[in-house]
Amino acid sequence: MKWSQASDAGLVRQVNEDSMCVEPGLGLFAVADGMGGHQAGEIASRTAINELVRFLKAHYPFPRDPGSLLLQGIQEANRLVYQLSFSNPGYRGMGTTLTAALVKNEYLYLAHVGDSRVYLLRKGKMHQLTEDHSLVGELVRLGGISEEQARNHPRRNILTRALGIEPRVEVDGARVKIQKGDKIILCTDGLTVHLSPQDILMLLQENPDPDRAVSKLIQAALNRGGSDNITVILLAVD
């Protein structure tokens, strides 16, 4: 398996509040998009990622069901961010999305909270493997607005689930059997607010090299306004 990753602050934000991890020894890849003023979002996302990595390293080699362990690691990350939010007045209300993929043998285990996303490109078709835990995500699922309207909705940043807000958080989990030729994309909403799944598909097909593909994806989001921090991890199964 090959991979590439990059993060950009974008053209509007002064601080990059996204965090990511690429831990091939663990098979762990994750992105997090923090929220909160005075750099609290950056601290929240970095804390969540670091705690997830620490937890999984402490339990390596993994048991027979690494998916359950991944979900437990997300809960531990949530607990730590929640506790940290009370340690400093400037941290009150901070939180973060967290979307993680754990590759073990021929399976991809997912754990997801928030509106960062995981896509699977397989045999020329894009599949979104996560649901957005956001107000506009709910509206799309109910048929109230389209995906295109969601990208431009004035309340698109309102999350219905995030780490650090409550002592426990509901985490979506999934297991996908991966195949040769699959490409898996983890990204924060700084990418998906500007690029549709079809846009992403086209750029991946035009740029088979992972490094070049990631560069092109971020540049495309910047060309369309770069209104938020942009983080992308691309896995290519060979």
C-alpha positions in Angstrom: 0.0 0.0 0.0 1.1 3.5 -0.8 0.0 6.7 0.8 0.4 10.5 0.7 -0.8 13.3 2.9 -0.8 17.1 3.1 -2.4 19.9 5.0 -2.9 23.6 4.1 -4.3 26.5 6.2 -6.2 27.7 3.2 -6.6 31.3 2.0 -8.8 32.7 4.8 -7.9 31.2 8.2 -4.8 32.4 10.0 -4.3 29.2 11.9 -4.5 25.6 10.7 -6.8 23.9 13.2 -6.6 20.6 11.3 -4.4 17.7 12.5 -3.7 14.3 11.0 -1.7 11.2 11.6 0.0 8.7 9.3 1.2 5.7 11.4 1.9 2.9 8.9 3.4 0.7 11.6 0.0 0.7 13.3 -1.9 0.8 10.0 -3.5 4.0 11.3 -4.5 7.0 9.3 -6.7 9.8 10.7 -7.8 13.4 10.2 -9.3 15.9 12.7 -10.8 19.3 12.3 -10.7 21.4 15.5 -13.1 24.2 16.5 -12.7 26.9 19.2 -11.2 30.3 19.4 -7.7 31.4 20.4 -6.1 28.3 18.8 -8.2 26.0 21.0 -9.4 24.1 17.9 -5.8 23.4 17.0 -5.2 22.0 20.5 -8.4 20.0 20.5 -7.6 18.3 17.1 -3.9 17.6 18.0 -4.9 16.3 21.5 -7.4 13.9 20.0 -5.0 12.6 17.4 -2.2 12.1 19.8 -4.4 10.3 22.4 -5.7 8.0 19.7 -2.2 7.1 18.6 -1.0 6.7 22.2 -4.0 4.4 23.0 -3.5 2.1 20.0 0.3 1.9 20.5 -0.4 0.8 24.1 -2.6 -2.1 22.8 -0.4 -3.2 19.9 -0.4 -5.9 18.5 -4.1 -5.6 18.2 -6.6 -8.3 19.3 -8.8 -10.2 16.9 -11.3 -7.3 16.7 -9.3 -4.1 16.0 -12.5 -2.2 15.1 -13.7 -2.3 18.7 -10.3 -1.1 19.9 -10.4 1.8 17.5 -13.8 2.8 18.7 -12.5 2.6 22.3 -9.6 4.8 21.3 -11.9 7.5 20.0 -13.8 7.5 23.3 -10.5 7.9 25.2 -9.6 10.8 22.9 -13.0 12.4 23.5 -12.6 12.0 27.3 -9.2 13.8 27.2 -10.4 16.7 25.0 -13.5 17.1 27.2 -11.3 17.2 30.4 -8.9 19.7 28.8 -11.8 22.0 27.8 -12.2 22.8 31.6 -8.5 23.4 32.3 -8.4 26.8 30.7 -11.1 29.5 30.2 -9.8 29.9 26.6 -10.5 26.2 25.9 -14.2 26.3 26.9 -16.4 24.9 24.2 -13.6 23.5 22.1 -14.0 20.3 20.2 -12.9 18.5 17.1 -14.0 16.0 14.4 -12.1 12.8 14.2 -12.2 10.3 11.4 -9.8 7.4 11.5 -9.0 4.4 9.3 -7.2 1.3 10.6 -5.8 -1.1 8.0 -5.4 -4.6 9.2 -4.8 -7.5 6.8 -7.4 -7.1 4.0 -9.8 -4.9 6.0 -10.3 -1.2 6.6 -11.8 -0.4 10.0 -13.4 3.1 10.3 -14.3 5.2 13.3 -15.9 8.6 12.7 -17.3 11.6 14.5 -18.1 14.9 12.8 -18.1 16.1 9.1 -14.7 15.1 7.9 -15.1 12.3 5.4 -13.8 9.0 4.0 -14.3 8.2 0.3 -13.5 4.9 -1.4 -12.7 5.0 -5.1 -13.2 1.5 -6.5 -13.4 0.5 -10.2 -14.2 4.0 -11.3 -16.9 4.8 -8.8 -16.8 7.0 -5.7 -18.4 5.8 -2.5 -18.7 8.0 0.6 -18.1 5.7 3.6 -19.0 8.2 6.3 -22.1 10.3 7.1 -21.7 14.0 8.0 -22.7 14.7 11.6 -23.9 18.2 10.8 -27.1 20.2 10.4 -26.8 20.3 6.7 -25.9 16.6 6.6 -29.2 15.8 8.3 -31.0 18.0 5.8 -29.4 16.2 2.9 -30.4 12.8 4.4 -34.0 14.0 4.9 -34.1 15.2 1.3 -34.6 18.9 2.3 -31.5 20.1 0.4 -29.2 18.8 -2.2 -25.4 18.1 -1.8 -24.7 21.2 -3.9 -26.9 23.3 -1.7 -25.2 21.8 1.4 -21.8 23.0 0.3 -23.0 26.6 0.1 -25.4 26.5 3.1 -24.8 29.4 5.6 -25.1 27.0 8.5 -22.9 24.2 7.1 -20.4 24.5 9.9 -22.9 23.5 12.7 -22.0 20.0 13.9 -24.5 17.6 15.5 -21.6 15.5 16.9 -18.0 16.3 17.9 -15.3 15.2 20.3 -14.9 17.1 23.5 -18.5 18.4 24.0 -19.8 15.7 26.3 -18.2 13.1 28.5 -19.0 10.4 25.9 -19.7 10.6 22.2 -21.5 8.4 19.8 -19.0 7.0 17.2 -19.9 5.5 13.9 -17.9 2.4 13.0 -17.6 0.3 9.9 -15.5 -2.5 8.3 -14.8 -2.6 4.6 -12.9 -5.4 2.8 -10.3 -3.7 0.6 -9.3 -4.7 -2.9 -6.3 -4.2 -5.1 -6.7 -0.9 -6.9 -8.8 0.7 -4.2 -8.1 4.3 -3.3 -9.2 5.6 0.1 -9.4 9.3 0.8 -9.6 10.8 4.3 -10.3 14.6 4.3 -11.5 17.5 6.3 -14.4 19.6 5.1 -12.0 22.3 3.7 -11.8 20.0 0.7 -15.4 18.9 0.4 -16.9 22.3 0.7 -15.2 23.2 -2.6 -15.0 19.8 -4.4 -17.8 17.4 -5.2 -17.2 13.7 -5.2 -17.2 13.9 -9.0 -14.5 16.5 -8.8 -12.4 14.4 -6.5 -12.9 11.3 -8.7 -11.8 13.2 -11.8 -8.6 14.5 -10.2 -7.7 11.0 -8.8 -8.2 9.4 -12.2 -6.1 12.1 -13.9 -3.3 11.8 -11.3 -2.5 8.2 -10.5 0.5 9.1 -8.4 -0.6 9.6 -4.8 1.7 12.6 -4.1 0.6 14.3 -7.2 -3.1 13.5 -6.6 -3.0 15.0 -3.1 -1.2 18.1 -4.4 -3.8 18.6 -7.1 -6.7 18.1 -4.7 -5.5 20.8 -2.3 -4.6 23.2 -5.1 -8.1 22.7 -6.6 -9.7 23.6 -3.3 -7.4 26.7 -3.0 -8.3 27.7 -6.5 -12.0 27.7 -5.6 -11.5 29.9 -2.5 -9.7 27.9 0.1 -12.2 29.1 2.7 -11.1 26.6 5.4 -8.2 24.5 6.4 -7.7 21.6 4.0 -6.3 18.2 5.0 -6.1 15.1 2.8 -4.7 11.6 3.2 -4.8 9.3 0.2 -4.2 5.5 0.5 -3.6 3.4 -2.6 -4.0 -0.3 -2.3 -1.5 -2.1 -4.6 
